[in-house]
Amino acid sequence: MKRFLNTALKLLITCGLIIYLVHNTDLMALGTVFADLVPWLLALAVGCFVISNILGALQWYLLLQVQDLEISFKQALIFYLVGVFFNNVLLGNIGGDALRIYDIKRLTGKSSGGVAATFMDRFIGLFSTCSLALAAYPMISGAAGAWVVSVLIPVWLGLVVFLAMGLSRRLGGSLESLGGRFLPTRLNDLVHHLRSSIMAYRHRGGLLVGIWAISLAVQFARILVYFCAGLAVGMHPGLLYFVCFQPVTAIIAALPISIGGLGVRENTLVELFHNLGIATEVSTAMSLLGYTAGIIASLLGGIAFVIRRVERKTKTA
């Protein structure tokens, strides 16, 4: 019952935000914007998302290798694409991750390594997108509304502290001991297994730096999705604004207050670019096209889901 009420509340908020957006948008003008879009730029946006998925799969594959999981890059790519597909189809951002972990367990018989690699994959992605935004922030700090990017500073610092605690035996052990006093035994055991798996990355500094570089490319490619979508509808505020505003929007949309961030994402982007003098209809079209490009690109994962085969490997004598 609680889950039903939670979903119903999210659906209500999502519908309210979409109605608010429609109310503040000139639908005739929006139709004109869509009529004048440049198709090849929209196709480029789809291509950027596909590239980001391939690089994201490589990032996840490298994280899985540290966990000594017997999986090929081809298998990791298929599992990753399927995960992206379900993240979009289920309109949540964890359904696909759960399926990735499930497929890893079916293939290798192990779950903790898959959980740790997927957790690190998400963690590094968030750290990278915040880093890109904060690096570009000084170059647009004088623009109207740009101050909102500063909210990422405590998020970035929190991620640094959390990573240090995860990779440090002393800090992590103290945190785990503290959690043992308040958490249920089963949940505390899960935290222990997850932390033990994450510790495998402790002495792989060089690899983590390389993975971070890949992650920066992944997040930049996903920013380019919305940049290309903006160009497709004649939106020219400059790439730096997308580098700064898209991460802020992604983090706000990830809050569990709506269905898949729908409504939150669109209203946030419209408000941020409105401060730059961009018409509501244009920024709305950009947001919808960027989201659509992601959906189109993720259909590859739907195909992969249909044709994929997960067979657990067995060792022969």
Secondary structure, DSSP 8 states (H G I E B T S, - for coil): -HHHHHHHHHHHHHHHHHHHHHHTS-HHHHHHHHHT--HHHHHHHHHHHHHHHHHHHHHHHHHHHHTT----HHHHHHHHHHHHHHHHHTTSSSHHHHHHHHHHHHHHS-SHHHHHHHHHHHHHHHHHHHHHHHHHGGGTTTSTTGGGGGGHHHHHHHHHHHHHHHH-HHHHHHHHHHHHHHS-HHHHHHHHHHHHHHGGGTT-HHHHHHHHHHHHHHHHHHHHHHHHHHHHTT--S-HHHHHHHHHHHHHHHTSTTSSTTTTHHHHHHHHHHHTTT--HHHHHHHHHHHHHHHHHHHHHHHHHHHH----------
